[in-house]
């Protein structure tokens, strides 16, 4: 019975045969040539700045006394000691916002992909992206109005007693939402929601619907079908969605600036302040590099754990 | 044009065991009747094919039995119990889907074990391996479906359903995605599996050869209704409707008049030529009817040399296509140039007839079947649809 696939094998091989030959005839360097613009862009806009930053993170001195490169690893120790709370907050807020975004985006993407009719699907997808037509800054600033202390949202939250609850956990304080962790997390969630929704939608919409009929035929309830079929098959979307949300959220400082206070400042705020206001480039660079390394380490660990390359 | 023939145990009341009985089944989508009153009985342990062109209602019928669609009216009984309104997983049936619908993230083993795990059955390992052995794919238990060939995926889809020991296995065009050679091979394989496990198979297909190769009984469906039910040979040799005559192979249909009919024989007139046929093979009443004969049943002799006792028509060859094992001739009747007969002639001699030759085509009266007047129009349409 193993011969079943055999006829296809040689036929495929033959079909694929001429293609590489013609590729070599036109010169083995062509692919590299085509990659050149990308390579150059990466060198100029990523590698060189990164090296420059690495250099300044290991440099001591300042604007007045001048800079000397002396492997000043002390810069790193100093930023860790001084700014570990902001650092930690970055990851905590980003993780919470990512989780919230996943909880909101999954049902949304599922509905668009599975339950909405063919006609409405494109409309809803445009609506998901629609907020991007307004600037990031304006959208974030708009939330200060929505969450204003005397606005109806906060009034409703107060009246329902929900605010009392979040006050208790420390997400909000003094019966207000603005300038609390909750506001920053909500802002991050809102701003990054499309980055979560679209990959999830793509992985859900690509699923073969007959799989659910098959699992139903094989005695699975709707609940089982979801957890055994739909969810595992959407994991690639979950992984890319969470990465696209978590990474920008960790480095973000706009939300913390407008929706938070000093108590909510994140690593991004510190880097912003050190670079642009204090002009302490060495420590700013050290903090940036630390943040980057931490994110990369977390992401690598996460992707390994998720093991998405094993799927499909 | 309803079911004119049903296998022996047609009566639902007398059917026993786990036969599948469908009575008055209807499925309407708005004003469109996809399934328009179907009655059929599938005896336990048989290989039953639902055959018809796309849109004839065969897949809808299968989905109604599977529980993937809710019937508008009618009964679906398995072993006497009406299952028409049960949920899919409550029915003693399993389905092999057209696209196989194998779970891409699970191994072959887990795919096959899926139904057993959901029902928390015992001895899963043994049962899965027994099934994989049945299709000789034990060595692929740890693979993912994407690592299998089309034929292997198809076999896994079959055993994934069979492992649950359904009373009826439903196959929805299971070979449709495969190339011709593989399809032939898997037809035999499916037939072998069915014989080995003895489960009732209901197979939906639009491929008449596939249905005839595999099935014990075929129901030919057209426009949501059953045209004819019977063994492949019966359907082919004695089509009762124009649709069946055209859908299952080619047929020649001649406009004739009934001269006389008694209990055993009907005498027909074709432009002064007397043709005879068994009375049982004429399904139309009235005097104007059509006499049909399959192209391979016709022989050719020199003009006027047709053997006695045969139905013979004189004509002229207007087209000949040499195919190798056989030659396909088109013979135009001398009496009526409107009437042409297609003849498949085995190339047993190297002397072939030429275009322009005048010949007597003849066939055994037993091979004649009779249909109603104008049947050739429906038969032509059915032949194009097949």
Interface residues (C-beta under 8 A of the other chain):
Chain A: X1 X2 X4 X5 X7 X8 X208 X210 X211 X213 X214 X215 X216 X217 X218 X219 X220 X221 X224 X228 X229 X232 X233 X311 X312
Chain B: X66 X68 X88 X89 X94 X95 X97 X98 X99 X101 X102 X103 X104 X105 X114 X115 X118 X119 X135 X136 X137 X146 X148 X149 X150 X151 X152 X155 X160 X161 X164 X179 X181 X182 X185 X189
